[in-house]
Amino acid sequence: MTSTPDPSTSALPGSPPIVDIATWRAARAELLVREKAHTREGDAIAAARRRLPMVEFDGSVEVVGADGPVPFLDLFQGRDELVVYQHMWHDGAPHQGQCEGCTNAAWHLKDAVYLNARGVSFAILTTGRWEEVEPFVAFMGYTQPWYSVRDVPPPVGGDMGYVSCFLRDGDRTFLTYSTTGRGNEAFNATFGLLDMTPYGRGEAWEDHPEGRSQGHEPCWYWRSDADGNPTWGPTSRPVPQWTRPGATPVDTLGRRGPHC
């Protein structure tokens, strides 16, 4: 049941106009035309992505995981396709000092069962030394396989912060696709849901209705202090860490130099 709009009712600053349900449905139908066009363009881009040329590389190169050194080919787990997230790493930093953006991405795919059902394996790679990576993975409660690619050449090692896709043909391995920056948003269902809400992500780059607060710097809510206040200061952790057993207040990020 909906109520009859009362023009005298004060709305929140910058909120959309208050209308009856029929007017809302008409506006929603108009927007749906644009949304469907956006979906069809996304499908066309995905089709072009499937036609990108491939790069062959040596799949016998070794990476280090929970079972020690293994060839990269093992990450396919017998499947023909593999998606990896290449996680940035701050050498020597404690858990709270590790990359907040990569923590965000890795947190959103804690179970790859649907990928596996489609014949696609998943793993997380990072340039951190395994002796540092292993306790971080345990602290975060990650269930996906992690591997150190320290000193491994691209496309397995090299620059981190990417989503990359690989194809296997027997013992031959190929890089088929890679993206970074906002291309990584495919990992994060939170972004898609926030984009549907009235206030969006609450970031200054967004186009907000007139009269509404123009938001904060990008990613402002990815780190918080022990009281849940958003901050990127030395008392902060990536927000999922506060849910982990044993997470305590901190006073430093412990970072030494840029991530690698």
Backbone as CSV, one residue per row, in Angstrom:
resi,resn,N_x,N_y,N_z,CA_x,CA_y,CA_z,C_x,C_y,C_z
1,MET,0.847,-1.184,0.000,0.000,0.000,0.000,0.882,1.233,0.000
2,THR,0.519,2.240,-0.787,1.261,3.491,-0.816,0.355,4.614,-0.368
3,SER,0.979,5.647,0.169,0.216,6.795,0.647,0.148,7.863,-0.437
4,THR,-0.845,8.727,-0.336,-0.961,9.843,-1.265,0.118,10.866,-0.951
5,PRO,0.867,11.320,-1.947,1.947,12.279,-1.680,1.418,13.548,-1.021
6,ASP,2.155,14.015,-0.086,1.827,15.275,0.595,2.907,16.283,0.251
7,PRO,2.610,17.245,-0.639,3.621,18.212,-1.063,4.223,19.003,0.083
8,SER,3.500,19.072,1.210,4.010,19.866,2.330,5.029,19.106,3.152
9,THR,5.144,17.784,2.898,6.097,16.975,3.663,7.522,17.313,3.239
10,SER,8.370,17.588,4.203,9.762,17.925,3.899,10.541,16.660,3.588
11,ALA,11.243,16.669,2.473,12.092,15.543,2.113,13.501,15.771,2.639
12,LEU,14.284,14.724,2.660,15.683,14.863,3.036,16.380,15.752,2.014
13,PRO,17.378,16.529,2.431,18.085,17.416,1.490,18.633,16.654,0.293
14,GLY,18.301,17.151,-0.902,18.826,16.543,-2.113,18.149,15.261,-2.522
15,SER,17.060,14.883,-1.840,16.380,13.642,-2.207,15.482,13.880,-3.414
16,PRO,15.136,12.814,-4.147,14.282,12.971,-5.320,12.887,13.454,-4.942
17,PRO,12.105,13.929,-5.910,10.741,14.381,-5.621,9.865,13.217,-5.164
18,ILE,8.845,13.524,-4.380,7.893,12.525,-3.911,6.725,12.497,-4.892
19,VAL,6.419,11.300,-5.431,5.374,11.175,-6.451,4.485,9.983,-6.119
20,ASP,3.395,9.818,-6.872,2.544,8.638,-6.713,3.170,7.462,-7.452
21,ILE,2.656,6.242,-7.188,3.282,5.035,-7.718,3.226,4.979,-9.242
22,ALA,2.167,5.516,-9.847,2.073,5.491,-11.311,3.158,6.358,-11.945
23,THR,3.407,7.519,-11.358,4.458,8.393,-11.869,5.824,7.743,-11.693
24,TRP,5.996,7.089,-10.539,7.270,6.382,-10.290,7.478,5.276,-11.320
25,ARG,6.427,4.497,-11.612,6.556,3.397,-12.572,6.912,3.915,-13.961
26,ALA,6.355,5.051,-14.338,6.672,5.623,-15.654,8.135,6.036,-15.715
27,ALA,8.627,6.673,-14.658,10.030,7.082,-14.620,10.951,5.862,-14.589
28,ARG,10.524,4.836,-13.849,11.325,3.615,-13.766,11.400,2.936,-15.137
29,ALA,10.297,2.908,-15.874,10.285,2.300,-17.200,11.197,3.050,-18.160
30,GLU,11.244,4.358,-18.033,12.120,5.166,-18.887,13.581,4.845,-18.613
31,LEU,13.936,4.715,-17.333,15.315,4.377,-16.978,15.657,2.956,-17.429
32,LEU,14.664,2.053,-17.393,14.904,0.659,-17.768,15.381,0.537,-19.206
33,VAL,14.915,1.409,-20.078,15.369,1.395,-21.468,16.878,1.602,-21.526
34,ARG,17.372,2.554,-20.747,18.815,2.821,-20.717,19.560,1.654,-20.072
35,GLU,18.989,1.072,-19.010,19.649,-0.044,-18.344,19.789,-1.241,-19.288
36,LYS,18.765,-1.525,-20.072,18.826,-2.644,-21.006,19.869,-2.383,-22.104
37,ALA,19.969,-1.127,-22.553,20.989,-0.785,-23.546,22.383,-0.981,-22.958
38,HIS,22.537,-0.616,-21.693,23.815,-0.807,-20.995,24.151,-2.300,-20.904
39,THR,23.162,-3.127,-20.592,23.379,-4.571,-20.516,23.799,-5.139,-21.864
40,ARG,23.104,-4.723,-22.932,23.438,-5.231,-24.265,24.838,-4.805,-24.689
41,GLU,25.254,-3.573,-24.330,26.608,-3.136,-24.650,27.628,-3.951,-23.859
42,GLY,27.299,-4.257,-22.605,28.182,-5.114,-21.817,28.339,-6.487,-22.440
43,ASP,27.247,-7.037,-22.964,27.320,-8.333,-23.641,28.217,-8.256,-24.878
44,ALA,28.121,-7.142,-25.620,28.946,-6.977,-26.821,30.427,-6.867,-26.455
45,ILE,30.719,-6.164,-25.356,32.110,-6.050,-24.906,32.635,-7.411,-24.470
46,ALA,31.801,-8.189,-23.763,32.216,-9.526,-23.336,32.499,-10.410,-24.546
47,ALA,31.705,-10.265,-25.603,31.940,-11.037,-26.824,33.290,-10.670,-27.443
48,ALA,33.607,-9.380,-27.443,34.909,-8.941,-27.964,36.040,-9.440,-27.074
49,ARG,35.792,-9.479,-25.777,36.804,-9.965,-24.828,37.140,-11.430,-25.121
50,ARG,36.128,-12.211,-25.471,36.347,-13.631,-25.767,37.134,-13.836,-27.053
51,ARG,37.255,-12.789,-27.854,37.980,-12.876,-29.111,39.371,-12.241,-29.042
52,LEU,39.797,-11.785,-27.876,41.147,-11.239,-27.751,42.185,-12.303,-28.088
53,PRO,43.308,-11.915,-28.676,44.392,-12.889,-28.891,44.974,-13.333,-27.557
54,MET,45.686,-14.458,-27.560,46.253,-15.024,-26.334,47.773,-14.900,-26.353
55,VAL,48.355,-14.970,-25.153,49.813,-14.955,-24.998,50.225,-16.268,-24.334
56,GLU,51.052,-17.043,-24.993,51.526,-18.294,-24.384,52.718,-18.008,-23.483
57,PHE,52.797,-18.719,-22.369,53.917,-18.568,-21.436,54.203,-19.915,-20.797
58,ASP,55.269,-19.980,-20.048,55.726,-21.232,-19.452,54.909,-21.548,-18.200
59,GLY,54.013,-22.521,-18.286,53.174,-22.888,-17.160,53.864,-23.744,-16.125
60,SER,55.118,-24.139,-16.387,55.851,-24.940,-15.399,56.527,-24.065,-14.349
61,VAL,56.465,-22.727,-14.502,57.079,-21.836,-13.536,56.478,-22.099,-12.156
62,GLU,57.315,-22.075,-11.127,56.858,-22.469,-9.796,56.373,-21.277,-8.982
63,VAL,55.266,-21.502,-8.268,54.734,-20.561,-7.284,54.711,-21.293,-5.947
64,VAL,54.564,-20.548,-4.849,54.645,-21.163,-3.524,53.318,-21.002,-2.802
65,GLY,52.752,-22.138,-2.361,51.504,-22.118,-1.621,51.590,-22.931,-0.347
66,ALA,50.435,-23.335,0.162,50.387,-24.064,1.431,51.137,-25.390,1.375
67,ASP,51.236,-25.970,0.189,51.939,-27.248,0.028,53.350,-27.075,-0.512
68,GLY,53.890,-25.838,-0.441,55.224,-25.591,-0.940,55.219,-25.198,-2.407
69,PRO,56.379,-25.272,-3.057,56.459,-24.886,-4.472,55.671,-25.855,-5.355
70,VAL,54.895,-25.286,-6.272,54.148,-26.094,-7.245,54.199,-25.376,-8.586
71,PRO,54.083,-26.100,-9.693,54.029,-25.435,-10.999,52.709,-24.674,-11.152
72,PHE,52.773,-23.571,-11.872,51.570,-22.770,-12.088,50.438,-23.611,-12.670
73,LEU,50.758,-24.585,-13.466,49.751,-25.471,-14.060,48.851,-26.102,-13.002
74,ASP,49.385,-26.339,-11.804,48.592,-26.970,-10.746,47.417,-26.104,-10.313
75,LEU,47.510,-24.782,-10.524,46.438,-23.887,-10.081,45.150,-24.124,-10.871
76,PHE,45.265,-24.729,-12.046,44.070,-25.039,-12.835,43.251,-26.172,-12.201
77,GLN,43.886,-26.955,-11.320,43.216,-28.062,-10.622,42.528,-29.020,-11.616
78,GLY,43.175,-29.207,-12.761,42.643,-30.111,-13.767,41.609,-29.490,-14.687
79,ARG,41.215,-28.235,-14.412,40.239,-27.554,-15.270,40.975,-26.816,-16.386
80,ASP,40.220,-26.355,-17.377,40.832,-25.690,-18.525,40.952,-24.179,-18.354
81,GLU,40.165,-23.589,-17.452,40.178,-22.145,-17.275,40.537,-21.779,-15.837
82,LEU,41.140,-20.609,-15.689,41.585,-20.137,-14.378,41.436,-18.625,-14.301
83,VAL,40.834,-18.154,-13.228,40.775,-16.722,-12.917,41.622,-16.495,-11.676
84,VAL,42.471,-15.473,-11.697,43.264,-15.148,-10.515,43.057,-13.680,-10.154
85,TYR,43.156,-13.409,-8.868,43.275,-12.026,-8.413,44.701,-11.841,-7.938
86,GLN,45.365,-10.805,-8.462,46.773,-10.549,-8.139,46.833,-9.453,-7.069
87,HIS,47.041,-9.892,-5.847,46.902,-9.094,-4.627,48.187,-8.318,-4.330
88,MET,48.068,-6.999,-4.199,49.232,-6.188,-3.820,49.716,-6.579,-2.417
89,TRP,50.978,-6.269,-2.127,51.537,-6.657,-0.836,52.517,-5.605,-0.343
90,HIS,52.427,-5.282,0.948,53.387,-4.400,1.614,54.348,-5.268,2.415
91,ASP,55.581,-5.380,1.962,56.568,-6.213,2.647,56.735,-5.793,4.103
92,GLY,56.686,-6.776,4.990,56.973,-6.531,6.396,55.863,-5.859,7.180
93,ALA,54.765,-5.471,6.532,53.689,-4.779,7.237,52.819,-5.780,7.989
94,PRO,52.271,-5.360,9.141,51.328,-6.232,9.848,50.020,-6.352,9.068
95,HIS,49.104,-7.151,9.592,47.860,-7.409,8.866,47.124,-6.129,8.489
96,GLN,47.055,-5.180,9.423,46.295,-3.954,9.151,46.956,-3.077,8.091
97,GLY,48.230,-3.321,7.798,48.936,-2.506,6.826,48.835,-3.020,5.400
98,GLN,48.213,-4.179,5.211,48.108,-4.716,3.863,47.047,-3.966,3.051
99,CYS,47.125,-4.097,1.748,46.343,-3.287,0.820,44.844,-3.380,1.075
100,GLU,44.229,-2.215,1.323,42.804,-2.179,1.615,41.952,-2.508,0.389
101,GLY,42.381,-2.059,-0.797,41.621,-2.355,-2.005,41.652,-3.831,-2.351
102,CYS,42.821,-4.452,-2.213,42.935,-5.881,-2.502,42.217,-6.709,-1.443
103,THR,42.254,-6.248,-0.181,41.481,-6.910,0.861,40.001,-6.875,0.501
104,ASN,39.548,-5.718,0.019,38.165,-5.560,-0.404,37.811,-6.591,-1.472
105,ALA,38.644,-6.705,-2.510,38.357,-7.626,-3.607,38.358,-9.077,-3.131
106,ALA,39.409,-9.471,-2.411,39.536,-10.861,-1.992,38.404,-11.264,-1.053
107,TRP,37.918,-10.335,-0.237,36.856,-10.633,0.725,35.547,-10.993,0.027
108,HIS,35.352,-10.483,-1.191,34.076,-10.664,-1.863,33.947,-11.993,-2.612
109,LEU,35.005,-12.783,-2.690,34.898,-14.088,-3.329,35.531,-15.132,-2.410
110,LYS,34.765,-15.526,-1.409,35.274,-16.462,-0.421,34.956,-17.912,-0.792
111,ASP,34.145,-18.103,-1.827,33.789,-19.444,-2.269,33.628,-19.427,-3.785
112,ALA,34.395,-20.256,-4.467,34.384,-20.283,-5.935,33.582,-21.456,-6.475
113,VAL,32.626,-21.970,-5.687,31.923,-23.184,-6.077,31.194,-23.033,-7.409
114,TYR,30.634,-21.847,-7.693,29.927,-21.674,-8.961,30.895,-21.559,-10.134
115,LEU,32.061,-20.944,-9.902,33.085,-20.944,-10.935,33.536,-22.377,-11.219
116,ASN,33.774,-23.125,-10.157,34.233,-24.503,-10.316,33.208,-25.344,-11.079
117,ALA,31.924,-25.118,-10.783,30.872,-25.871,-11.462,30.849,-25.582,-12.960
118,ARG,31.328,-24.407,-13.336,31.392,-24.011,-14.739,32.718,-24.442,-15.384
119,GLY,33.603,-25.082,-14.590,34.876,-25.543,-15.115,35.978,-24.510,-15.033
120,VAL,35.833,-23.561,-14.093,36.810,-22.484,-13.922,37.379,-22.555,-12.515
121,SER,38.695,-22.571,-12.397,39.351,-22.534,-11.089,39.668,-21.097,-10.711
122,PHE,39.954,-20.891,-9.418,40.233,-19.555,-8.909,41.365,-19.618,-7.901
123,ALA,42.230,-18.610,-7.912,43.317,-18.511,-6.945,43.685,-17.049,-6.758
124,ILE,44.350,-16.765,-5.656,44.870,-15.429,-5.380,46.392,-15.505,-5.373
125,LEU,47.013,-14.604,-6.125,48.465,-14.527,-6.218,48.936,-13.233,-5.557
126,THR,50.125,-13.254,-4.996,50.698,-12.037,-4.422,52.214,-12.126,-4.435
127,THR,52.859,-10.986,-4.448,54.326,-10.970,-4.448,54.912,-11.050,-3.040
128,GLY,54.068,-11.106,-2.022,54.573,-11.254,-0.661,55.292,-12.576,-0.473
129,ARG,56.242,-12.581,0.458,56.910,-13.838,0.797,55.912,-14.752,1.492
130,TRP,55.972,-16.043,1.186,54.970,-16.965,1.717,54.937,-16.962,3.245
131,GLU,56.091,-16.797,3.877,56.096,-16.801,5.339,55.337,-15.606,5.917
132,GLU,55.138,-14.529,5.146,54.307,-13.416,5.574,52.857,-13.605,5.128
133,VAL,52.697,-14.163,3.951,51.357,-14.322,3.381,50.538,-15.341,4.178
134,GLU,51.151,-16.445,4.551,50.411,-17.535,5.203,49.673,-17.099,6.462
135,PRO,50.311,-16.376,7.407,49.558,-15.958,8.593,48.477,-14.925,8.283
136,PHE,48.684,-14.097,7.264,47.659,-13.138,6.864,46.418,-13.862,6.352
137,VAL,46.623,-14.877,5.514,45.512,-15.658,4.981,44.745,-16.325,6.116
138,ALA,45.482,-16.884,7.096,44.836,-17.537,8.237,44.049,-16.526,9.068
139,PHE,44.625,-15.350,9.316,43.953,-14.314,10.105,42.665,-13.860,9.431
140,MET,42.708,-13.665,8.118,41.543,-13.190,7.387,40.483,-14.269,7.208
141,GLY,40.857,-15.528,7.367,39.896,-16.601,7.196,39.591,-16.926,5.749
142,TYR,40.497,-16.543,4.848,40.279,-16.829,3.434,40.293,-18.340,3.196
143,THR,39.395,-18.798,2.360,39.317,-20.224,2.060,39.802,-20.551,0.653
144,GLN,40.028,-19.536,-0.172,40.530,-19.772,-1.519,42.044,-20.006,-1.486
145,PRO,42.591,-20.722,-2.454,44.037,-20.959,-2.465,44.827,-19.686,-2.774
146,TRP,45.857,-19.446,-1.978,46.770,-18.315,-2.166,48.147,-18.856,-2.542
147,TYR,48.877,-18.039,-3.333,50.231,-18.415,-3.736,51.118,-17.180,-3.787
148,SER,52.346,-17.357,-3.367,53.358,-16.320,-3.525,54.000,-16.461,-4.899
149,VAL,54.054,-15.332,-5.612,54.692,-15.324,-6.937,55.920,-14.419,-6.903
150,ARG,56.544,-14.359,-5.743,57.751,-13.549,-5.570,58.808,-13.942,-6.610
151,ASP,59.330,-12.960,-7.309,60.396,-13.155,-8.298,59.959,-13.969,-9.515
152,VAL,58.670,-14.225,-9.653,58.159,-14.922,-10.839,57.869,-13.875,-11.918
153,PRO,58.275,-14.111,-13.166,58.056,-13.116,-14.218,56.578,-13.024,-14.619
154,PRO,56.201,-11.904,-15.250,54.845,-11.783,-15.798,54.608,-12.876,-16.851
155,PRO,53.365,-13.286,-17.097,52.137,-12.693,-16.552,51.685,-13.272,-15.219
156,VAL,52.420,-14.251,-14.676,52.048,-14.818,-13.375,52.448,-13.869,-12.261
157,GLY,53.690,-13.390,-12.290,54.161,-12.401,-11.328,54.100,-11.012,-11.931
158,GLY,54.966,-10.134,-11.442,54.982,-8.769,-11.959,54.049,-7.855,-11.199
159,ASP,53.456,-6.896,-11.898,52.567,-5.931,-11.251,51.344,-6.629,-10.686
160,MET,50.939,-6.201,-9.498,49.767,-6.753,-8.836,48.595,-5.770,-8.940
161,GLY,47.447,-6.168,-8.384,46.259,-5.339,-8.451,45.422,-5.609,-9.688
162,TYR,45.557,-6.786,-10.263,44.870,-7.146,-11.502,43.983,-8.365,-11.311
163,VAL,42.941,-8.452,-12.106,42.209,-9.698,-12.344,42.698,-10.231,-13.685
164,SER,43.145,-11.467,-13.710,43.663,-12.046,-14.943,43.036,-13.410,-15.192
165,CYS,42.881,-13.743,-16.474,42.267,-15.005,-16.879,43.248,-15.803,-17.736
166,PHE,43.238,-17.112,-17.510,44.169,-17.992,-18.201,43.421,-19.186,-18.778
167,LEU,44.001,-19.764,-19.835,43.459,-20.948,-20.495,44.552,-21.998,-20.565
168,ARG,44.147,-23.253,-20.398,45.092,-24.372,-20.464,44.712,-25.286,-21.619
169,ASP,45.720,-25.744,-22.348,45.532,-26.756,-23.381,46.579,-27.829,-23.126
170,GLY,46.207,-28.849,-22.358,47.189,-29.839,-21.932,48.207,-29.185,-21.007
171,ASP,49.490,-29.207,-21.412,50.551,-28.574,-20.616,50.876,-27.165,-21.101
172,ARG,50.123,-26.664,-22.064,50.356,-25.307,-22.562,49.430,-24.336,-21.821
173,THR,49.942,-23.157,-21.482,49.159,-22.165,-20.742,49.187,-20.833,-21.469
174,PHE,48.060,-20.106,-21.379,47.899,-18.868,-22.125,47.237,-17.807,-21.247
175,LEU,47.729,-16.575,-21.338,47.050,-15.417,-20.765,46.018,-14.949,-21.779
176,THR,44.754,-14.812,-21.352,43.698,-14.409,-22.279,43.145,-13.018,-21.994
177,TYR,43.198,-12.582,-20.716,42.593,-11.288,-20.373,43.180,-10.804,-19.059
178,SER,43.240,-9.481,-18.893,43.682,-8.887,-17.637,43.100,-7.489,-17.525
179,THR,42.737,-7.104,-16.307,42.199,-5.759,-16.077,42.580,-5.294,-14.684
180,THR,42.501,-3.982,-14.465,42.825,-3.424,-13.156,41.976,-2.175,-12.935
181,GLY,42.244,-1.449,-11.846,41.465,-0.252,-11.551,39.993,-0.593,-11.400
182,ARG,39.132,0.190,-12.029,37.702,-0.063,-11.917,37.267,-1.314,-12.667
183,GLY,38.158,-1.848,-13.498,37.864,-3.135,-14.112,37.707,-4.237,-13.078
184,ASN,38.334,-4.066,-11.913,38.250,-5.054,-10.844,36.906,-5.044,-10.125
185,GLU,36.035,-4.076,-10.441,34.765,-3.984,-9.735,33.871,-5.193,-9.960
186,ALA,34.172,-5.998,-10.989,33.397,-7.221,-11.199,33.470,-8.136,-9.984
187,PHE,34.543,-8.019,-9.203,34.703,-8.823,-7.996,33.765,-8.397,-6.881
188,ASN,33.331,-7.150,-6.904,32.752,-6.545,-5.708,31.257,-6.300,-5.875
189,ALA,30.439,-7.208,-5.350,28.991,-7.042,-5.425,28.516,-5.821,-4.640
190,THR,29.288,-5.400,-3.638,28.901,-4.238,-2.845,28.759,-2.998,-3.717
191,PHE,29.679,-2.811,-4.665,29.597,-1.637,-5.538,28.279,-1.611,-6.309
192,GLY,27.929,-2.756,-6.910,26.708,-2.822,-7.699,25.474,-2.514,-6.877
193,LEU,25.433,-3.005,-5.645,24.282,-2.739,-4.781,24.251,-1.281,-4.344
194,LEU,25.412,-0.717,-3.992,25.452,0.693,-3.605,25.010,1.589,-4.749
195,ASP,25.370,1.218,-5.978,24.980,2.024,-7.138,23.462,2.034,-7.339
196,MET,22.742,1.096,-6.732,21.282,1.070,-6.821,20.607,1.909,-5.734
197,THR,21.361,2.275,-4.697,20.751,2.961,-3.561,20.633,4.458,-3.803
198,PRO,19.761,5.152,-3.045,19.582,6.595,-3.235,20.858,7.408,-3.039
199,TYR,21.722,7.003,-2.107,22.928,7.764,-1.819,24.161,7.247,-2.550
200,GLY,24.036,6.125,-3.275,25.164,5.608,-4.036,26.338,5.229,-3.150
201,ARG,27.524,5.403,-3.662,28.739,5.055,-2.915,29.152,6.158,-1.945
202,GLY,28.547,7.311,-2.092,28.904,8.422,-1.217,30.265,8.999,-1.526
203,GLU,30.668,8.932,-2.807,31.977,9.422,-3.201,31.840,10.686,-4.056
204,ALA,32.830,11.569,-3.933,32.723,12.910,-4.511,32.665,12.897,-6.039
205,TRP,33.194,11.874,-6.696,33.200,11.847,-8.159,31.824,11.544,-8.739
206,GLU,30.913,11.017,-7.912,29.592,10.660,-8.427,28.775,11.911,-8.747
207,ASP,27.834,11.752,-9.667,26.889,12.806,-10.019,25.694,12.696,-9.079
208,HIS,25.626,13.596,-8.101,24.567,13.548,-7.092,23.476,14.578,-7.400
209,PRO,22.237,14.329,-6.958,21.180,15.330,-7.131,21.550,16.651,-6.465
210,GLU,21.047,17.722,-7.017,21.311,19.048,-6.457,20.817,19.121,-5.015
211,GLY,21.652,19.678,-4.158,21.290,19.833,-2.757,21.795,18.730,-1.864
212,ARG,22.299,17.640,-2.453,22.812,16.543,-1.639,24.309,16.721,-1.421
213,SER,24.780,16.254,-0.280,26.214,16.269,-0.011,26.956,15.589,-1.147
214,GLN,28.049,16.183,-1.585,28.782,15.665,-2.736,29.724,14.522,-2.401
215,GLY,29.696,14.067,-1.164,30.413,12.848,-0.828,31.862,13.060,-0.435
216,HIS,32.532,11.937,-0.231,33.893,11.910,0.288,34.872,11.457,-0.794
217,GLU,36.132,11.339,-0.399,37.141,10.843,-1.334,36.819,9.382,-1.682
218,PRO,37.289,8.896,-2.829,37.011,7.513,-3.199,37.464,6.525,-2.127
219,CYS,36.674,5.500,-1.948,37.012,4.378,-1.056,37.057,4.778,0.411
220,TRP,36.432,5.864,0.792,36.562,6.399,2.153,36.088,5.431,3.231
221,TYR,35.244,4.492,2.892,34.678,3.584,3.894,35.385,2.233,3.941
222,TRP,36.498,2.090,3.235,37.196,0.805,3.187,38.018,0.524,4.437
223,ARG,38.371,1.566,5.186,39.140,1.382,6.413,38.399,2.069,7.551
224,SER,38.521,1.515,8.749,37.890,2.148,9.911,38.722,1.887,11.154
225,ASP,38.441,2.678,12.212,39.118,2.440,13.482,38.307,1.446,14.308
226,ALA,38.761,1.197,15.527,38.124,0.180,16.361,36.681,0.515,16.708
227,ASP,36.307,1.794,16.634,34.941,2.211,16.933,34.052,2.247,15.697
228,GLY,34.585,1.834,14.547,33.798,1.811,13.328,33.771,3.113,12.566
229,ASN,34.583,4.091,12.977,34.626,5.372,12.269,35.516,5.264,11.038
230,PRO,35.023,5.649,9.853,35.866,5.585,8.660,37.096,6.476,8.811
231,THR,38.260,5.914,8.602,39.507,6.678,8.645,40.600,5.893,7.950
232,TRP,41.504,6.621,7.297,42.659,5.995,6.674,43.920,6.285,7.485
233,GLY,43.724,6.688,8.714,44.850,7.015,9.576,45.523,5.776,10.143
234,PRO,46.558,5.985,10.972,47.359,4.866,11.492,46.619,3.960,12.467
235,THR,45.416,4.372,12.934,44.645,3.511,13.832,43.655,2.622,13.092
236,SER,43.734,2.596,11.761,42.703,1.913,10.981,43.126,0.523,10.524
237,ARG,42.123,-0.272,10.242,42.276,-1.558,9.573,41.323,-1.589,8.383
238,PRO,41.602,-2.414,7.354,40.549,-2.704,6.372,39.327,-3.230,7.122
239,VAL,38.145,-2.739,6.798,36.965,-2.988,7.633,36.683,-4.463,7.925
240,PRO,36.920,-5.431,7.006,36.609,-6.820,7.373,37.460,-7.338,8.525
241,GLN,38.629,-6.732,8.743,39.514,-7.258,9.778,38.918,-7.142,11.178
242,TRP,38.055,-6.151,11.382,37.474,-5.993,12.722,36.527,-7.135,13.060
243,THR,36.131,-7.926,12.062,35.264,-9.081,12.311,36.070,-10.321,12.658
244,ARG,37.384,-10.246,12.541,38.210,-11.430,12.744,38.545,-11.634,14.206
245,PRO,38.534,-12.880,14.685,38.908,-13.146,16.081,40.316,-12.642,16.366
246,GLY,40.470,-11.957,17.476,41.787,-11.466,17.863,42.169,-10.119,17.296
247,ALA,41.294,-9.513,16.501,41.591,-8.177,15.972,41.514,-7.167,17.106
248,THR,42.582,-6.414,17.301,42.663,-5.451,18.400,42.956,-4.064,17.849
249,PRO,42.719,-3.012,18.649,43.056,-1.656,18.200,44.532,-1.564,17.816
250,VAL,44.830,-0.709,16.849,46.183,-0.560,16.337,46.574,0.907,16.354
251,ASP,47.864,1.178,16.256,48.324,2.565,16.228,49.297,2.835,15.086
252,THR,49.464,1.853,14.208,50.338,2.053,13.052,49.942,1.078,11.945
253,LEU,50.148,1.513,10.702,49.963,0.610,9.570,51.208,-0.215,9.296
254,GLY,52.340,0.222,9.814,53.557,-0.561,9.703,54.088,-0.715,8.304
255,ARG,53.736,0.189,7.411,54.187,0.078,6.024,55.562,0.685,5.858
256,ARG,56.371,-0.008,5.047,57.709,0.498,4.745,57.860,0.564,3.234
257,GLY,57.638,1.725,2.672,57.775,1.865,1.241,56.510,1.449,0.514
258,PRO,56.519,1.547,-0.800,55.331,1.229,-1.603,55.051,-0.265,-1.616
259,HIS,53.801,-0.607,-1.932,53.481,-2.024,-2.090,54.218,-2.554,-3.313
260,CYS,54.383,-3.856,-3.355,55.051,-4.478,-4.499,54.283,-5.708,-4.926
